Amino acid sequence: MSRIIAYWNEVVIELRKATWPWDPKEKGFAKYKELNDSTIVVFIAMILLGGFVAFFDFSFRKAFDALTIWLSGV
């Protein structure tokens, strides 16, 4: 039982060292500013990554189609 209590005390100590994505001093929507900003950054990054993948998928598919048409005519 003492090992469980020691483990729990260590967990609490480590959680106090962590930085949380909200400011406990703020009230309302402003409390979660860092969390909202991080969410927006992740959303924009996913849109850009999706566009990048879609662009190369479309480009390689068209290039492959052109190559197969060219090779079938040879």
N, C-alpha and C positions, 0 to 999 in steps of 0.2 A: 504494500500500500504506500510505503514511503517513496518508492520509485515513481509511482504515478503522481504523487504530489510534487516531487522534485521536477518531473517532466512538465507538469502543468505550470509550475512557477517559471521554468525556463521559457516556455511558450509565451507567457504573459510578458516577460522581460523583452523577448525578441519582438513581439507585436508593438510594444511601446517605442521601439527603435524605428519601426517602419514609418514611411511617409504615406499618408492617405490622400486620395484624390479629392478631398473636400476640406474646406476651412471651417473648423467647428465654431469660430467666432462670428461667422457670417450667418445671416438669416435668409430664408427663402431661396429663390433661384440662384442668387449670387454665391450661395454656399458651394455649389457644384461647378464653379467656373472651370477649374482645371480638368475635371472629368468631362465636361461638355467640349472644351477645346480639344482634348485628346480624342474624343469620339469623332469630331469633325475632321481631324487630321487623318484618322484611320479610314473614314468614309471616302475622303478625297483620294487617298492612296489606293484604295480598292478600285475606285473608278478609273484612275490612271492605269493601274495594272491590268484591269479588264480590257481597256482600250488597246493597250500594248499587245496583249495576247490575241485579241480579236483581229487587230491589224495584221500581225504575222500569220495567223491562221488563214485569213482571207488571201494574203499575198502568196503563201506557199501553196494553197489549194489552186489558185489561178495559174501559178507557175507549173505545178504538177500537171494540170489539165492541158496547158499549152505544150508541155514536153511530151505527154502521151499522144496528143494529136500529131505533133511533128514526127514522133517516132513511128506512128502507125502509117504515116504517109511515105516513109522511106522505103 
